[in-house]
Structure formats: C-alpha cells, structure tokens
C-alpha cells in the first residue's frame, strides 16, 4: 500500500517497516506489478465503500475533528491529516 499510496520504493518501505526484509518487500512489489489492475481495482472499490459508509454515518467525527475538539494545537492537527491510517 505504501508504494501505491506514496510511490515509495523498496528502501523507503523498509525504512517505514523494518520488520520486513527487502526480499519480502521486493516480492510484494513484484506481485503488485503482476496484478496491478486487479489490486488497484480492489483498492478503489474499498475506498468507494469506505466513502459510502462514511456518508451513511452522518454525525460521525473525523480523526482530525476529534483532535481539534480535544484542543490540540492546529499545526499538530494539520500534520495528523497526512499520517497513514494503520
């Protein structure tokens, strides 16, 4: 997902996920590239489903809204918007 989301190469992914070996990362990237259309379609469907469910759950706060209501500094709240959700 890091490659698709951020365009990271194997070394950048390894820096973010040191528990994975470079061999594992290269194998995963190879699989991704061999099945790119299928995997990209699956990720798109999941994103659309997430958006649909989010819209159906009116009144729910986003993570950023929760942090802002907690009184955290604005620069912290803005940085959180760009953190990957795990």
HELIX and SHEET records of a PDB file:
HELIX    1   1 UNK A    2  UNK A    6  1                                   5    
HELIX    2   2 UNK A   10  UNK A   16  1                                   7    
HELIX    3   3 UNK A   22  UNK A   34  1                                  13    
HELIX    4   4 UNK A   36  UNK A   56  1                                  21    
HELIX    5   5 UNK A   63  UNK A   69  1                                   7    
HELIX    6   6 UNK A   74  UNK A   80  1                                   7    
END                                                                             
